[in-house]
């Protein structure tokens, strides 16, 4: 028997075979089909695998199975030319956790986000990826049905909005997050609570607005004119927030569909000399770095958990329905004068 790793540093399948006094095929069976191996042989080979630190080659195993062991992720599915901070963070978590799922992530772009299917076809033809993680799902999204029709594995971070028969998705309950923000502001004594959202037609934005409508109606604070819309742009958000803030008046509060919109409202408040949290309550959504820097209360998405759940789906975990994850309300100074300590108050 050999007494340890070879001089090459990394133990090979032949090193294990020699140490356990079995054939190379027996070691392969122990790794890939242990039910075929006699119990005493299985125990002896397993012991040598652990002692030598042998790690089977994923590349070789995937080649044998005609798999790439990778999932493609389209980076520009909204045609924005860059990722938003939420998708940046999700991609990092997805890449990190993919190793636990014996896979890796292949980012790619589609030249035309309105007709992305050719880019997906090219990646499949190159055998670089076995399937896909979809992000930025939207109404009339052509990708889910095309992938299912062609038998290509996929899972989505985001609901498949137009077809409930697609269940391989994980999303964050944006309506519940906004509703929690409204109730938090009401508990702090704000009795006029407006909403700054995205223009109608954005499924994520519409979902978050539903949370505001539901909570204000339940609390008896509903006013149709206490809302406005803006594109996801700081200057546009400031322009839209100004009249809304003036209409609500000092002592009111505002929940926003994103931190970008909330920072636009923040600019308006500081221009008026109003102190966020003291003169006017303000809550964003997404918990960006800028929100933390400004001590802006916000709703945090469980991105690490979402990445794990998406990879579970790709690994074959059955899903009778999509999965909605609860977000976390992070309370800072912009909505609570008492939240002035460095630590945050968190509510799920």
C-alpha positions in Angstrom: 0.0 0.0 0.0 1.0 3.6 -0.4 1.2 5.7 2.7 -0.1 9.0 1.6 -0.6 11.3 -1.3 1.6 11.0 -4.4 4.5 13.4 -5.0 2.2 15.2 -7.6 0.2 16.6 -4.7 -3.3 15.7 -5.7 -4.4 12.1 -5.2 -5.7 10.4 -8.4 -8.2 7.6 -8.9 -5.2 5.2 -9.5 -3.6 6.2 -6.2 -6.9 5.2 -4.4 -7.1 2.0 -6.4 -3.5 1.0 -5.5 -4.0 1.9 -1.8 -7.2 -0.1 -1.5 -5.9 -2.9 -3.7 -8.8 -2.7 -6.1 -9.3 -1.8 -9.8 -9.8 1.7 -11.1 -13.3 0.7 -12.1 -14.1 -0.3 -8.5 -13.1 3.1 -7.3 -15.3 4.7 -10.0 -18.2 2.6 -8.9 -17.7 3.6 -5.2 -17.8 7.3 -6.3 -20.7 7.1 -8.8 -22.6 3.8 -8.1 -21.8 2.6 -4.6 -24.8 0.2 -4.6 -22.8 -2.0 -7.1 -19.9 -2.5 -4.6 -19.7 -5.1 -1.8 -20.0 -3.6 1.6 -16.5 -4.5 2.8 -14.9 -3.2 -0.4 -17.0 -0.1 -0.2 -15.8 0.6 3.3 -12.1 0.0 2.4 -12.2 2.2 -0.7 -14.1 4.9 1.1 -11.5 4.9 3.9 -8.7 5.4 1.4 -10.5 8.1 -0.4 -10.8 10.0 2.8 -7.2 9.3 3.9 -5.7 10.4 0.5 -8.0 13.4 0.2 -9.1 12.2 -3.3 -11.6 14.5 -5.0 -13.3 13.1 -8.2 -12.9 15.2 -11.2 -16.2 17.0 -11.9 -15.0 17.8 -15.4 -14.4 14.2 -16.2 -17.7 13.1 -14.6 -19.6 15.7 -16.5 -17.9 14.8 -19.8 -18.9 11.2 -19.2 -22.5 12.2 -18.6 -22.4 14.8 -21.4 -23.1 17.6 -19.0 -21.4 20.9 -18.6 -22.2 21.2 -14.9 -23.0 24.9 -15.4 -26.0 27.2 -15.4 -26.2 30.2 -17.7 -27.3 33.6 -16.3 -28.3 36.4 -18.7 -26.8 39.7 -17.4 -28.8 42.3 -19.4 -32.3 40.8 -19.5 -33.8 44.3 -19.0 -31.6 45.8 -21.7 -30.2 48.2 -19.1 -26.6 47.6 -20.1 -25.6 47.0 -16.4 -26.9 45.1 -13.4 -28.8 46.8 -10.6 -27.4 46.4 -7.1 -29.9 43.7 -6.2 -28.9 41.5 -9.2 -25.2 42.2 -8.5 -25.6 40.8 -5.0 -27.8 37.9 -6.2 -25.2 36.9 -8.8 -22.5 36.9 -6.2 -24.5 34.7 -3.9 -25.5 32.4 -6.7 -21.9 32.0 -7.8 -20.7 31.4 -4.3 -23.4 28.9 -3.5 -23.1 27.0 -6.8 -20.0 25.2 -5.5 -22.1 23.6 -2.8 -24.4 22.3 -5.5 -21.6 20.9 -7.6 -22.1 23.4 -10.4 -20.8 26.7 -11.6 -22.3 29.9 -13.1 -21.8 31.1 -16.7 -22.8 34.8 -17.2 -23.7 35.8 -20.8 -25.4 38.6 -22.6 -28.1 38.8 -25.2 -27.5 41.6 -27.9 -31.3 42.2 -28.1 -33.1 41.8 -24.8 -36.5 41.9 -26.6 -35.6 38.7 -28.5 -33.1 36.9 -26.3 -33.7 33.3 -27.4 -30.8 33.2 -30.0 -28.3 34.0 -27.2 -29.7 31.0 -25.2 -29.5 28.8 -28.2 -25.9 29.7 -28.8 -24.9 28.9 -25.2 -26.6 25.5 -25.4 -25.1 24.7 -28.8 -21.6 25.4 -27.4 -22.4 22.9 -24.5 -21.1 25.5 -22.0 -24.3 25.3 -19.9 -26.9 22.7 -19.2 -29.7 25.1 -18.4 -30.4 28.6 -17.1 -31.2 30.8 -14.1 -33.6 33.5 -15.2 -33.7 37.0 -13.7 -35.8 40.1 -14.4 -38.8 38.0 -15.3 -41.5 40.2 -16.8 -44.9 40.2 -18.5 -44.7 38.5 -22.0 -41.3 37.1 -21.2 -40.5 34.6 -24.0 -37.9 32.7 -22.2 -39.8 30.4 -19.8 -42.1 28.8 -22.3 -39.3 28.4 -24.9 -37.1 26.6 -22.3 -40.0 24.4 -21.2 -41.0 23.5 -24.8 -37.4 22.5 -25.5 -37.0 20.5 -22.3 -34.2 22.7 -21.0 -33.8 22.9 -17.2 -34.3 26.4 -15.7 -35.3 28.1 -12.5 -36.1 31.8 -12.1 -35.4 34.4 -9.5 -38.7 36.2 -10.0 -42.2 35.0 -10.6 -43.3 33.7 -14.0 -46.0 36.3 -14.1 -48.1 35.3 -17.1 -48.4 31.5 -16.6 -49.1 29.9 -13.2 -48.2 26.5 -14.6 -44.5 27.4 -14.4 -43.6 26.7 -10.8 -39.8 26.7 -10.9 -39.3 30.1 -9.4 -38.3 31.8 -6.2 -39.2 35.3 -5.5 -39.4 37.8 -2.6 -42.8 38.9 -1.3 -42.5 42.6 -2.2 -46.1 43.4 -1.2 -45.5 42.0 2.3 -42.3 44.0 2.6 -44.1 47.3 1.7 -47.0 46.4 4.0 -44.6 45.9 6.9 -43.0 49.3 6.1 -46.4 51.0 6.2 -47.4 49.4 9.5 -44.0 50.3 11.0 -44.6 54.0 10.0 -48.1 53.9 11.4 -46.8 52.5 14.7 -44.4 55.4 14.8 -47.3 57.9 14.7 -47.3 58.8 11.0 -50.9 59.1 9.9 -50.3 60.2 6.3 -48.3 57.6 4.4 -47.8 58.0 0.7 -46.1 55.8 -1.9 -43.6 56.5 -4.6 -43.4 53.7 -7.1 -42.6 52.8 -10.6 -45.0 53.4 -13.5 -47.8 50.8 -13.9 -46.8 47.8 -15.9 -43.8 46.7 -13.9 -44.9 43.5 -12.3 -42.4 44.0 -9.4 -43.5 47.6 -8.9 -47.2 46.8 -9.1 -46.7 44.0 -6.5 -45.0 46.5 -4.1 -47.7 49.0 -4.7 -50.3 46.4 -3.7 -48.7 46.2 -0.3 -49.1 49.9 0.3 -52.7 49.8 -0.9 -53.5 46.8 1.3 -51.9 48.2 4.4 -53.3 51.8 4.2 -56.8 50.5 3.5 -56.6 48.2 6.5 -55.3 51.0 8.7 -57.9 53.5 7.4 -55.2 55.7 5.8 -56.0 55.1 2.2 -55.9 58.1 -0.2 -55.6 57.6 -3.9 -53.8 60.9 -4.4 -51.1 60.1 -1.9 -49.0 58.3 -4.5 -46.8 59.1 -7.5 -44.6 57.3 -10.0 -41.1 57.7 -11.3 -38.6 55.8 -13.5 -35.7 54.2 -11.7 -33.6 57.3 -11.9 -32.5 59.7 -9.1 -33.3 62.9 -10.9 -36.7 61.7 -12.0 -37.4 60.4 -8.5 -36.6 63.8 -7.0 -38.9 65.5 -9.5 -41.7 63.1 -8.8 -41.3 63.2 -5.0 -41.4 66.9 -4.6 -45.1 67.6 -5.3 -46.0 64.4 -3.4 -44.0 65.5 -0.3 -45.5 68.9 -0.4 -49.0 67.5 -0.6 -48.5 65.1 2.3 -46.9 67.9 4.4 -44.5 67.9 7.3 -45.1 65.1 9.7 -46.1 62.6 7.0 -44.2 59.7 5.6 -43.4 58.0 2.3 -42.7 54.4 1.3 -40.8 53.9 -1.9 -40.6 51.0 -4.3 -36.7 51.1 -4.3 -33.8 52.8 -2.5 -33.2 54.9 -5.7 -36.6 56.4 -5.4 -36.2 56.9 -1.7 -32.9 58.7 -2.1 -34.7 61.0 -4.6 -37.2 61.8 -1.9 -34.4 62.3 0.6 -32.9 65.0 -1.7 -36.3 66.8 -1.7 -36.6 66.6 2.1 -33.1 68.0 2.7 -33.8 70.8 0.1 -36.8 71.8 2.3 -34.7 71.6 5.5 -36.8 68.7 6.7 -35.0 66.0 8.7 -35.8 62.4 7.6 -37.2 60.5 10.5 -38.0 63.6 12.6 -39.9 65.9 10.2 -40.9 63.2 7.7 -40.7 59.4 7.7 -39.1 57.6 4.8 -38.6 53.9 3.9 -36.9 52.5 0.8 -36.6 49.0 -0.7 -33.6 46.7 -1.4 -31.1 47.8 1.3 -28.4 49.2 -1.0 -25.1 50.5 0.3 -26.4 54.1 -0.2 -29.3 53.3 2.0 -27.0 52.1 4.8 -24.8 55.2 4.4 -27.8 57.6 4.7 -29.3 55.7 7.6 -32.3 55.0 5.4 -34.9 52.5 6.6 -35.5 49.9 3.9 -36.6 46.4 3.1 -33.9 43.8 2.7 -34.3 40.9 0.3 -33.0 37.4 1.4 -30.7 37.1 -1.6 -28.5 34.3 -0.3 -31.5 32.2 0.6 -33.0 32.9 -2.8 -29.8 31.8 -4.6 -29.8 28.5 -2.6 -33.5 27.8 -3.4 -33.0 28.5 -7.1 -30.0 26.0 -7.2 -32.2 23.5 -5.3 -34.7 23.7 -8.1 -32.1 23.2 -10.7 -30.8 20.2 -8.8 -34.2 18.5 -9.3 -36.0 19.5 -6.1 -39.7 19.2 -6.9 -41.8 22.4 -6.8 -45.6 22.2 -6.9 -45.8 26.0 -6.8 -43.4 28.9 -6.8 -41.8 30.0 -3.5 -42.3 33.4 -2.0 -39.6 34.4 0.6 -40.4 36.9 3.3 -38.2 40.1 3.2 -36.8 41.8 6.3 -37.6 45.4 7.4 -34.4 47.2 8.4 -35.3 50.1 10.6 -32.8 53.1 10.6 -33.1 56.8 11.5 -35.2 57.8 8.5 -38.3 56.3 10.0 -37.6 56.1 13.7 -35.9 58.9 15.7 -35.0 56.3 18.3 -33.0 54.2 15.7 -29.8 56.2 16.2 -27.5 53.6 17.5 -25.0 51.9 15.1 -26.9 48.6 15.2 -30.1 48.2 13.2 -33.5 47.1 14.2 -34.7 44.3 12.0 -38.2 42.9 11.6 -39.3 40.1 9.3 
